[in-house]
Amino acid sequence: QAQLEESGGGLVQAGGSLRLSCAVSGRAFSSYSMGWFRQAPGKEREFVVVINWSGTNTYYSDSVKGRFSISRDNAKNTVYLQMNNLKPEDTAVYFCAAARLRYYFGADRSQFGSWGQGTQVSVSS
């Protein structure tokens, strides 16, 4: 079982930027897709973005496309989420997650088996 730890959340004004990091330990990081999900108060946890094992393929939700960028450094066992032009509706707890199966690539939350504790992102208007 992998251990995941997010960092980098905080409070920012609308239009600002934040960079989240997720450090992974306890498994072969480089063989698995990594995803970011978020959960706003009173809402379901929703998919944000996924990156494949090599970093060559990504898939974004429509709500963040063009504003967020995911990347990974397999040498550091870390995945990043650069968030630009933040909006109040981006306010949520952001979770990173590792896919259950090697080489899975998709947005299905049930296919991610290891999760971090989450980091709060708050965007003021």
Salt bridges, closest charged atoms under 4 A:
GLU44 OE1 - ARG109 NH2 3.83
GLU46 OE2 - ARG38 NE 2.62
ASP62 OD1 - LYS65 NZ 3.14
ASP90 OD1 - ARG38 NH1 2.91
ASP90 OD2 - ARG67 NH1 2.73
